[in-house]
Amino acid sequence: MKKVAIVFSLVLGWAPFGIMGQANAAGDAAAGKDQTVVCSACHGADGNSAVGTFPKLAGLGEKYLTKQLMDIRDGARPIPTMVGQLDGKSDQDLADIAAFYDSQTRSGGQTDPALLALGEKVYRGGVAERNVAACTACHSPTGKGNAPAGFPALGGQHAEYIATQLRAYRKGYENAAGRTNDGDSKIMRTTAFGLSDGEIDAVSSYISGLK
């Protein structure tokens, strides 16, 4: 039962901190705002990026975002466009930045009607024959996530960004050049490995339209 619960929590690539490491610092949103001037060029002043390749950070979840920022800074999650951006930032700095973005309101997105049926099926029911769990257990039916548990809010996120991350995790299953910061258990990589390109595109589009 414990294994099943963990699989559910990782279906779209985000893990509880018990698996991926604990981010302990409590963030100060006001202090974080002062450190996001450079970030706004890609992620928007309020964390709502205008370009699908850059994630919306607004309302993402402080705990989750702190952990990701630490992983990027420390090299556990290499992102070419982020190289050097977090150099010299302390754990507290990153926690403050995360707190600021989490305090902002996420803008909405839209689901492609042609992908709605398949996307909803994957998000709400998974793909049982390939051991892909449903996303709802940890990210909620509306995509609001579970901030205290470290499960990020997905609803309204750019479909392009979500699809890219799922493919990166899928690649990471066999190739270290993919995304691998889901812990030694490789649960997210294993889950993403079970999704086809069509299913990735559909569930990503469905998530973008959740509110």
Residue frames relative to the residue before (quaternion, step in Angstrom):
aa qw qx qy qz dx dy dz
M 1.0000 0.0000 0.0000 0.0000 0.00 0.00 0.00
K 0.6312 0.5397 -0.3297 0.4490 3.58 1.00 -0.83
K 0.6475 0.5202 -0.3216 0.4548 3.58 0.97 -0.86
V 0.6406 0.5244 -0.3232 0.4584 3.58 0.97 -0.84
A 0.6469 0.5272 -0.3201 0.4485 3.59 0.95 -0.86
I 0.6522 0.5128 -0.3137 0.4618 3.56 0.99 -0.82
V 0.6339 0.5329 -0.3307 0.4526 3.57 0.98 -0.85
F 0.6419 0.5223 -0.3222 0.4598 3.57 0.94 -0.87
S 0.6884 0.5106 -0.2902 0.4257 3.58 0.93 -0.84
L 0.7518 0.4139 -0.2079 0.4693 3.56 1.19 -0.38
V 0.3306 0.8265 -0.4389 0.1224 3.52 1.26 -0.04
L 0.7890 0.2456 -0.1638 0.5388 3.61 1.00 -0.62
G 0.7547 -0.4716 0.2158 0.4019 3.52 1.06 0.59
W 0.6668 0.4606 -0.3237 0.4883 3.57 1.15 0.27
A 0.1650 -0.8367 0.5208 0.0397 3.53 -0.77 1.04
P 0.5558 -0.5649 0.4735 0.3844 3.55 -1.23 0.37
F 0.5964 -0.6213 0.3749 0.3430 3.55 -1.07 0.68
G 0.5338 0.6152 -0.4190 0.4013 3.58 1.16 -0.30
I 0.6989 0.4334 -0.2564 0.5079 3.57 1.20 -0.54
M 0.8148 0.3036 -0.1225 0.4785 3.55 0.82 -1.01
G 0.7001 -0.4376 0.2884 0.4848 3.59 1.16 0.15
Q 0.3737 -0.7527 0.5062 0.1935 3.56 -1.07 0.67
A 0.1809 -0.7454 0.6322 0.1092 3.56 -0.92 0.96
N 0.1682 -0.8632 0.4738 0.0457 3.58 -0.31 1.26
A 0.5974 0.6132 -0.3749 0.3558 3.58 1.05 -0.65
A 0.3303 -0.7145 0.5813 0.2062 3.57 -1.03 0.85
G 0.3369 -0.7949 0.4764 0.1663 3.55 -0.73 1.06
D 0.2799 -0.7124 0.6222 0.1643 3.53 -1.32 0.56
A 0.3715 -0.7764 0.4662 0.2047 3.57 -0.30 1.27
A 0.6443 0.5270 -0.3292 0.4457 3.59 0.97 -0.80
A 0.6635 0.4827 -0.2994 0.4870 3.57 0.97 -0.84
G 0.6443 0.5419 -0.3204 0.4342 3.56 1.05 -0.75
K 0.6029 0.5806 -0.3619 0.4105 3.59 1.00 -0.76
D 0.6540 0.5337 -0.3109 0.4368 3.58 0.99 -0.81
Q 0.7117 0.4535 -0.2525 0.4733 3.57 1.20 -0.44
T 0.6392 0.5747 -0.3106 0.4058 3.59 1.27 -0.03
V 0.3275 0.7669 -0.5016 0.2302 3.60 1.21 0.21
V 0.6853 0.4636 -0.2803 0.4867 3.58 0.87 -0.94
C 0.6273 0.5690 -0.3299 0.4170 3.58 1.02 -0.83
S 0.6184 0.6077 -0.3404 0.3640 3.56 1.05 -0.80
A 0.5379 0.6370 -0.4057 0.3746 3.59 1.15 -0.47
C 0.7759 0.2902 -0.1568 0.5378 3.59 1.05 -0.73
H 0.7877 0.3562 -0.1597 0.4767 3.57 0.96 -0.87
G 0.5319 -0.6346 0.4058 0.3869 3.58 1.26 -0.03
A 0.6189 -0.5822 0.3800 0.3654 3.57 -1.10 0.67
D 0.7669 0.3097 -0.1701 0.5357 3.56 1.10 -0.69
G 0.6339 -0.5702 0.3227 0.4111 3.57 1.22 0.37
N 0.6000 0.5259 -0.3734 0.4732 3.57 1.27 0.24
S 0.2135 -0.8135 0.5298 0.1093 3.55 -0.01 1.29
A 0.4112 -0.7221 0.5090 0.2243 3.53 -1.14 0.68
V 0.7008 0.4322 -0.2356 0.5163 3.57 1.29 -0.28
G 0.5286 -0.7040 0.3914 0.2680 3.55 -0.80 1.06
T 0.6316 0.5418 -0.3407 0.4376 3.59 1.16 -0.42
F 0.6986 0.4065 -0.2595 0.5286 3.58 1.24 -0.37
P 0.4349 -0.7331 0.4499 0.2666 3.62 -0.69 1.00
K 0.4487 -0.6074 0.5740 0.3166 3.50 -1.29 0.48
L 0.2209 -0.7968 0.5532 0.1013 3.57 -0.73 1.08
A 0.5090 0.6671 -0.4130 0.3541 3.57 1.21 -0.40
G 0.8635 0.0748 -0.0767 0.4928 3.55 -0.91 0.98
L 0.3448 0.7898 -0.4578 0.2187 3.56 1.24 0.31
G 0.5532 -0.5535 0.4242 0.4557 3.55 1.07 -0.78
E 0.4224 -0.7507 0.4494 0.2367 3.56 -0.45 1.23
K 0.6737 0.5116 -0.3048 0.4375 3.56 0.84 -0.95
Y 0.6733 0.4931 -0.2856 0.4711 3.54 0.89 -0.96
L 0.6970 0.4844 -0.2863 0.4445 3.58 0.80 -0.99
T 0.6032 0.5476 -0.3610 0.4539 3.60 1.01 -0.71
K 0.6672 0.5094 -0.2973 0.4549 3.55 0.90 -0.94
Q 0.6682 0.4973 -0.3063 0.4609 3.59 0.93 -0.87
L 0.6362 0.5222 -0.3315 0.4611 3.59 0.97 -0.78
M 0.6452 0.5110 -0.3165 0.4716 3.58 1.00 -0.79
D 0.6489 0.5155 -0.3144 0.4630 3.56 0.98 -0.83
I 0.6448 0.5077 -0.3199 0.4734 3.59 1.00 -0.80
R 0.6590 0.5125 -0.3057 0.4579 3.58 0.89 -0.92
D 0.7681 0.3988 -0.1876 0.4646 3.55 0.90 -0.99
G 0.5886 -0.6337 0.3452 0.3644 3.58 1.26 0.11
A 0.4875 0.6709 -0.4363 0.3491 3.60 1.23 0.05
R 0.7644 0.1763 -0.1234 0.6078 3.56 1.27 -0.39
P 0.1377 -0.8315 0.5341 0.0671 3.60 0.16 1.23
I 0.0472 0.7632 -0.6418 0.0578 3.56 -0.91 1.01
P 0.4513 -0.7345 0.4291 0.2697 3.61 -0.39 1.19
T 0.7006 0.4760 -0.2821 0.4506 3.60 0.90 -0.87
M 0.6870 0.4666 -0.2808 0.4811 3.59 1.25 -0.27
V 0.3813 0.7436 -0.4803 0.2663 3.58 1.24 -0.01
G 0.8402 0.1671 -0.1585 0.4910 3.56 -0.79 1.09
Q 0.5419 0.6635 -0.3958 0.3307 3.59 1.18 -0.40
L 0.7815 0.3115 -0.1624 0.5155 3.59 1.04 -0.67
D 0.3414 0.7473 -0.5008 0.2723 3.57 1.24 0.21
G 0.8151 0.2497 -0.1942 0.4853 3.56 -0.95 0.90
K 0.5384 0.6128 -0.4111 0.4068 3.59 1.25 -0.08
S 0.3647 -0.7204 0.5483 0.2175 3.57 -0.92 0.92
D 0.6772 -0.4485 0.3687 0.4521 3.56 -1.28 0.13
Q 0.6526 0.5151 -0.3158 0.4572 3.57 1.01 -0.80
D 0.6070 0.5488 -0.3518 0.4545 3.59 1.01 -0.77
L 0.6934 0.4791 -0.2762 0.4619 3.55 0.86 -0.97
A 0.6262 0.5246 -0.3322 0.4715 3.57 1.04 -0.72
D 0.6408 0.5222 -0.3191 0.4636 3.58 1.04 -0.76
I 0.6404 0.5167 -0.3159 0.4724 3.57 0.98 -0.86
A 0.6521 0.5173 -0.3059 0.4621 3.56 0.96 -0.90
A 0.6492 0.5219 -0.3156 0.4545 3.58 0.97 -0.86
F 0.6385 0.5230 -0.3336 0.4557 3.59 0.98 -0.79
Y 0.7045 0.4612 -0.2862 0.4572 3.57 0.74 -1.00
D 0.6445 0.5241 -0.3336 0.4456 3.57 0.99 -0.74
S 0.6446 0.5343 -0.3208 0.4428 3.60 1.14 -0.55
Q 0.6126 0.5578 -0.3427 0.4428 3.59 1.26 -0.24
T 0.4834 -0.6763 0.4834 0.2744 3.57 -1.21 0.54
R 0.4177 -0.7178 0.5101 0.2239 3.56 -0.82 1.04
S 0.3752 -0.6959 0.5624 0.2420 3.56 -0.98 0.83
G 0.5321 -0.6603 0.4394 0.2963 3.56 -1.23 0.44
G 0.2332 -0.7420 0.6069 0.1636 3.51 -1.37 0.09
Q 0.3971 -0.7085 0.5288 0.2463 3.56 -1.28 -0.18
T 0.3466 -0.7085 0.5764 0.2135 3.53 -1.19 0.63
D 0.4481 -0.6530 0.5379 0.2890 3.56 -1.00 0.83
P 0.4678 -0.7061 0.4469 0.2878 3.62 -0.57 1.09
A 0.6422 0.5453 -0.3239 0.4306 3.58 1.07 -0.70
L 0.7298 0.4023 -0.2227 0.5059 3.59 1.23 -0.47
L 0.4065 0.7695 -0.4311 0.2382 3.56 1.31 -0.16
A 0.7004 0.4934 -0.2962 0.4222 3.60 0.69 -1.03
L 0.6992 0.4481 -0.2743 0.4848 3.59 0.81 -0.95
G 0.6476 0.5323 -0.3261 0.4370 3.58 0.96 -0.84
E 0.6591 0.4976 -0.3044 0.4748 3.55 0.97 -0.86
K 0.6246 0.5514 -0.3336 0.4411 3.58 1.00 -0.81
V 0.6882 0.4668 -0.2811 0.4790 3.58 0.88 -0.93
Y 0.6774 0.5077 -0.3034 0.4373 3.58 0.85 -0.96
R 0.7854 0.3582 -0.1732 0.4743 3.57 0.86 -0.95
G 0.8101 0.2614 -0.1312 0.5081 3.58 1.11 -0.53
G 0.4058 -0.7111 0.4815 0.3127 3.58 1.23 -0.26
V 0.4157 -0.6355 0.5629 0.3263 3.55 -1.29 -0.51
A 0.2699 -0.8412 0.4452 0.1462 3.53 0.25 1.33
E 0.6775 0.5192 -0.3090 0.4195 3.57 0.89 -0.86
R 0.7460 0.3166 -0.2092 0.5473 3.58 1.26 -0.30
N 0.5197 -0.6898 0.3800 0.3311 3.57 1.24 0.51
V 0.4028 0.6695 -0.5088 0.3614 3.56 1.05 0.80
A 0.2918 -0.7930 0.5141 0.1472 3.56 -0.49 1.20
A 0.5913 -0.5584 0.4469 0.3725 3.56 -1.28 0.41
C 0.5034 -0.6802 0.4601 0.2687 3.55 -1.16 0.68
T 0.5778 0.6700 -0.3528 0.3045 3.55 1.16 -0.66
A 0.5730 0.6412 -0.3892 0.3303 3.60 1.03 -0.70
C 0.8025 0.2454 -0.1211 0.5303 3.56 0.96 -0.82
H 0.7413 0.3951 -0.2267 0.4929 3.58 1.09 -0.60
S 0.4725 -0.7189 0.3810 0.3388 3.55 1.41 0.12
P 0.6309 -0.5544 0.3804 0.3872 3.60 -1.14 0.49
T 0.7349 0.3961 -0.2303 0.4999 3.59 1.12 -0.59
G 0.5341 -0.6633 0.3868 0.3537 3.59 1.27 0.07
K 0.4358 0.7235 -0.4491 0.2914 3.60 1.19 0.31
G 0.4360 -0.7262 0.4400 0.2983 3.59 1.25 -0.16
N 0.3425 -0.6811 0.5933 0.2584 3.52 -1.33 -0.42
A 0.2578 -0.8345 0.4676 0.1363 3.56 0.18 1.31
P 0.6681 0.5019 -0.3373 0.4336 3.67 0.78 -0.83
A 0.7015 0.4498 -0.2620 0.4868 3.57 1.10 -0.70
G 0.5209 -0.6551 0.4055 0.3674 3.57 1.25 -0.19
F 0.4971 0.6169 -0.4527 0.4092 3.58 1.20 0.45
P 0.3534 -0.7948 0.4507 0.2008 3.61 -0.41 1.15
A 0.5425 -0.5744 0.5041 0.3488 3.51 -1.33 0.41
L 0.2102 -0.8049 0.5475 0.0904 3.57 -0.83 1.00
G 0.5780 0.6432 -0.3748 0.3343 3.57 1.00 -0.80
G 0.8088 0.2524 -0.2088 0.4884 3.55 -0.88 1.00
Q 0.4854 0.6628 -0.4422 0.3599 3.58 1.23 -0.16
H 0.6032 -0.5637 0.4130 0.3845 3.59 -1.13 0.58
A 0.4733 -0.6769 0.4879 0.2826 3.58 -0.84 0.97
E 0.6285 0.5498 -0.3382 0.4339 3.58 0.98 -0.80
Y 0.6660 0.4990 -0.3042 0.4636 3.57 0.95 -0.86
I 0.6529 0.5128 -0.3226 0.4546 3.59 0.88 -0.91
A 0.6623 0.5099 -0.3088 0.4537 3.57 0.87 -0.92
T 0.6336 0.5338 -0.3282 0.4537 3.57 1.00 -0.79
Q 0.6736 0.4933 -0.2979 0.4628 3.57 0.95 -0.86
L 0.6372 0.5194 -0.3333 0.4617 3.58 0.97 -0.75
R 0.6655 0.4836 -0.3041 0.4803 3.57 0.97 -0.80
A 0.6208 0.5375 -0.3416 0.4572 3.58 1.08 -0.69
Y 0.6499 0.4933 -0.3093 0.4885 3.58 1.00 -0.79
R 0.6350 0.5278 -0.3326 0.4557 3.57 0.96 -0.82
K 0.6492 0.4962 -0.3088 0.4868 3.57 0.99 -0.82
G 0.6547 0.5498 -0.3077 0.4176 3.56 1.01 -0.83
Y 0.5044 0.6531 -0.4175 0.3804 3.57 1.25 -0.30
E 0.8089 0.2160 -0.0820 0.5407 3.57 1.04 -0.84
N 0.7798 0.2736 -0.1121 0.5517 3.55 1.22 -0.43
A 0.4339 -0.7328 0.4658 0.2403 3.57 -0.64 1.12
A 0.5566 0.5994 -0.3922 0.4208 3.59 1.25 -0.20
G 0.5927 0.5441 -0.3687 0.4655 3.58 1.27 -0.18
R 0.6624 -0.4747 0.3711 0.4452 3.57 -1.25 -0.20
T 0.0319 -0.8442 0.5321 -0.0562 3.55 -0.69 1.12
N 0.5157 0.6785 -0.4150 0.3185 3.62 1.17 0.15
D 0.4178 0.6839 -0.4845 0.3508 3.55 0.97 0.93
G 0.6640 -0.5313 0.3000 0.4322 3.58 1.20 0.41
D 0.6892 -0.5074 0.3377 0.3919 3.54 -1.30 0.34
S 0.6013 0.5854 -0.3547 0.4123 3.58 1.15 -0.52
K 0.2525 -0.8142 0.4865 0.1915 3.60 1.27 -0.39
I 0.2455 0.8186 -0.4981 0.1469 3.58 1.11 0.51
M 0.6713 0.4782 -0.3186 0.4681 3.60 0.90 -0.82
R 0.6372 0.5225 -0.3351 0.4568 3.56 0.98 -0.77
T 0.6444 0.5129 -0.3155 0.4713 3.56 1.01 -0.80
T 0.6565 0.5110 -0.3077 0.4618 3.58 0.97 -0.86
A 0.6825 0.4813 -0.2905 0.4671 3.59 0.84 -0.95
F 0.5944 0.5830 -0.3559 0.4245 3.56 1.12 -0.65
G 0.6772 0.5042 -0.2838 0.4546 3.57 1.19 -0.52
L 0.6307 0.5380 -0.3345 0.4483 3.59 1.26 -0.06
S 0.3882 -0.6946 0.5562 0.2395 3.56 -1.03 0.83
D 0.6661 -0.4722 0.3698 0.4434 3.59 -1.25 0.20
G 0.6569 0.5221 -0.3156 0.4430 3.56 0.95 -0.83
E 0.6620 0.4951 -0.2995 0.4764 3.57 0.99 -0.81
I 0.6212 0.5323 -0.3380 0.4654 3.58 1.03 -0.73
D 0.6743 0.4873 -0.3005 0.4664 3.58 0.85 -0.93
A 0.6778 0.5102 -0.2960 0.4389 3.57 0.94 -0.89
V 0.7032 0.4499 -0.2859 0.4705 3.59 0.79 -0.94
S 0.6096 0.5459 -0.3497 0.4562 3.59 1.10 -0.63
S 0.6579 0.4944 -0.3003 0.4822 3.57 0.98 -0.85
Y 0.6370 0.5324 -0.3267 0.4516 3.58 0.97 -0.84
I 0.6519 0.5201 -0.3069 0.4586 3.58 0.92 -0.91
S 0.6331 0.5569 -0.3360 0.4198 3.57 0.94 -0.86
G 0.7266 0.4379 -0.2412 0.4713 3.57 1.08 -0.66
L 0.4920 0.6640 -0.4347 0.3580 3.59 1.25 -0.06
K 0.1036 -0.7876 0.6060 0.0402 3.57 -1.11 0.73
